[in-house]
């Protein structure tokens, strides 16, 4: 297994550098896809197929032995609304689906700069209404979309991984201890997205989350998004906040290689299984 220290070093000196210095988001998207293909660990026992729901393409996850009428999970991948795809996250999603005993779908929602705000939100809502999931989950920007979906469709549970919930904080956030996300990338994301940061659709933390389902929130102790996680835990009526010491943003993608990532995925799966 890869120790936490190496996960942190890779985030700080490899991934962070890529986000900072590769300016074109479409090119960065390709780099992320290649990195994920080379570094994420496959898992057996889950059938993954391409499909589309509500006109949005994506990946369907069907764990062996899980019936078609089992609870359904809708997973939104992260990437600042500009990079990432179901493929970059598929092995983590497969692990969650397998351990939780659920079927899942991960949409490849439209991304900026080609499709600025609110394209991702429109796709997320269309898929959520058509798929009718029992639970939603997502990391970073995917956590943002999960929160938005939770205000629009009835759910039994929600799992958020370092959710990006308040875009109004971007100009004042403290990045001094952040391992992975550089300020330069955040500025490029903001310019590409062209969102109204004060719109609750873009910043769900500013909206009404009083009807949110039971929610698990994971975040690293030094992440810039810890503030969002803690505020969400304060306003969501039934929220469990799980803080992982010094783990970098999206460390859960290292499941299969890293014990702390495995623990986080197991926590998500156990939480979902208990509420579905």
Helices and strands as residue ranges (DSSP letters): H 4-10, I 11-15, H 16-21, H 25-39, E 46-53, E 56-63, E 72-76, H 86-100, E 103-107, H 119-131, E 135-139, H 141-150, E 157-161, G 167-169, H 183-193, G 204-206, E 214-220, H 226-235, E 239-244, G 251-254, H 259-275
